[in-house]
Amino acid sequence: MNETLPSLKVQRPTVTLRELALEKMRTAILEARFHPGERLVERSLCEILGVSRTVVREVLRHLETEGLVDSIPNQGPIVAVLDFETAAEIYEIRALLEGEAAMACAQHADDSIVAELGGNIDKIEHAFESRDYQAVKALTTAFYERMFIGGKKQVAWEIVQSLTARINRLRALTIASDDRGRQAVSEMRRILSDIQAGNGAGAREAAIAHVDRVAEIARNLLAQGHENASWRQAG
């Protein structure tokens, strides 16, 4: 390479205005500041976010790809309404990917990975006890990321990341339900126990059982129309 050439490095802000606006809107929806079915008026969002209409439109298009916003003919964008058919498909994908990741992690994990996963579960248990549901969501995501990467399932984790917004929306619905904290921690400790023992089949079975249980909780809550109430608690 010719070192006499001027630097070709592109200078840009660490975080763009669009990225900031996107994160603000995503958080606002997940924390129920905008409710399911609520219209998202571009002019109002421009004032709330302090950005141009172009940025707002880009943000809404991105949130639509994440499944948090729907575009309704003759009405415009609204906060997507969660239905169990969509939720069931997400849980099905989770069960497949998390089951395989848990099995792979049991095959590849060393003591440091096991210790990190165990420490993460301890933090999740404390967050549940403190009713800090935002921390529960963040720590649960971190647990699964470590499990996938520990199992050398990088591409599978990238697929899960593409569903992160919808997964967190469902977690906001379920984590505040009665006794879910105790159940979830117990289920995750079973996954970890099999990973530590190198029991791939057991870890896979435990991971799938964990997803199946939370899917059942979500089904019942959605059938009872608890989405809005649960979002307010989780926020």
N, C-alpha and C positions, 0 to 999 in steps of 0.2 A: 504494500500500500504506500502511495506517495504521501509522506508526512508533511510535505510543503503545501498540500491542499488545505484550504480553510475548513474549519469544522463543519460537518454536515448535520450535527445534532440539532434537532428541533426543540426550541425552548417553548414550554407551555406550562400553564398553571398545573399544580398537582391535581386539583379537582376543578372541573369546569362548572360553570353556572348551571348548565343542563343537568349535570350529575348531582349537584346539590339540590336542585328543584325536584329531581326524580326521587332522591332519598327522602326528602321532606314529605312528598305526596305518598310514597309507599308506606312510610311510618304512620302518616295520618290515617290512611285507610286501615292498616292493621290494628291501630289503636282506637278504631271506631269513631274518629272525629268526623268521618263521612260514613254514613250507614249504607248497608246493602240496598240497592235500588235507587239511591239518591242521585239526582242529576248533578253532573259536574260542568258548571257553566264556565266557559273559557274566560269571559271578562272578569268574573269574580275571582277566578284562580290567578289571573294576572295580578290583581290587586293584593291578594293574600300572599302570593309568593314573591311579588316584586320583580317579575320577569315579563318578557315580551310574550305576545300571543304565539309566536313561532316556537318559543321554548315550551310553552304550555302544551301545544299540539304534539310536539316531539315526546314530551313526557307521557301524555295520555296514550299515544301510540305504543310506547314501550310498556306501559302498565297493562295495556290490552294483551300484549304478547305474554305477559306474566300471568294472565288470568284474573287480574284484580279489577279490570275495567272492561265493560262491554259497550259496544257502539250500537245503539238502537235506531233503526230507520225512522226519520221524521221526529226524532227526539234528541239524538246526540249521545254523548258518552254518559254512562252511569256507573256507579260502583257495582261490580258484578254480584249477582245473587248466588249464594252457595247452594248447590243442590247435591243430593247424595249420589246421583249417578256419576257426576264429576268426581266427587270425593272418593267414591268407591274405586274408580280407576286409578286415582293417585295412590290410594292405599295398596292397590294391587301391584303397582310399579314399585312402591316402597318395599313391599314384602319380597319381591323378586330380587331387587338389587341389594337390600340390606341383608337378606339371607345369605346371598353369595359372598357379600363382603365380610360378614361375620365368620363364615366358614374359612375364607381365605386368610383372615386375620389370625384365626386359630392356628393356621399352618405356618404363618410367617412371623408372628409377633414375638418380640423378645421381652425381657423383664422391664425395660424402660417404657415400652408401649403399654404393657399391662399396668404398670404403676401410674402412668399418665391417665389411662382410661378410668382406673379406680379413683384417682383424685378428682377427676371430672364428675364422677357419679356422686362423690361426697359433696361436692359443691352444688350439684343439682338438688340433692336431698335438703341441704341447708336453704337453698332458694325457695323450695316448696314450703318448708317450715316457716319461712319469712313472708310467704305469699308474694314473693318478688317474681311474678310470672314473666316479665321481660327477661330477667336473668335466666329463668328456666329455659326459655326459647333459645337464647344465645348459647348457653352451656350445652344444651342438647345437640344443637347444630355442631358445636365443637367436638362433642363426643363422637358423633357419626363421622365427621371429617377424619378424625384420628383413626377410627376403625377402618374406614375405606383405604386411607393412605397406608396404614399399617398392613393391610391385606394386599397392597400393591394393585388397588383397583382405582387408578387415577381417572380413567375415562368414565367409569361408572359413577364416580363422585361428581364429575362435570355434568353428567346427566341429572343427578340429584340436585345440583346447584341450579339448574335451569327451572326446577320446580320449587325452589326455596320459598318464594313468596306465597305460593298456594299451600305448601306444607306448614309454614308459620301461621297462615290464616286458620288452618285446621287445628294447629296446636293451641292457638288462642281460644278456640271453641272448647277444646277438651281438657286442658290442663287445670282449669278452675273447677272442674266437676268434682263431686264428692269423692274423697279418698283416692283421687287419681295420683296424688304425690306418692303415697305409700306403695301403691300398685306399680307405678312406673319405675320407681327406684328398685323395687324387688325384681321386676322383670329385667332391668338393665344389669343388675348384679348377677342374675342367672346367665345372661349372655357373656358377661365378663368371666364368670367362673369356668364356662366351657372354653372360652378363648385361652385362659391361663392353663387349662388342662390339656390344651392341644386337641380338644374334641371338636373337630370341624363340623360333623353332622349335628352334634348337640347344639353348637353355637348357632348354626343355621336354623334349627328347629326353634330355638329360644327367640331368635330375632323375628322370625315369622309370627310366632305366638304373640310377641309384643305388639306387632303391627295389627294383627287380627283383633286383639283386645281393644286397642284404641279406635279401630274402625267401627267396632260394635258400639262403643260409647258415642262416637260421632253420629252414627245412624240414629240412635235413640234421641240424642239432643236435637238433631235436625228435624226428626219426626215430630218433636214436641214444640218446634218453633223457638228454640232457645238461642239461636245464633246471635241476635243483637245483645241479649242480656249477658251472654258469656263473653262477648267482645268487650263490653264495658267493664266487666270484672278483670279480664286479662289486661286491659289497658291501664 
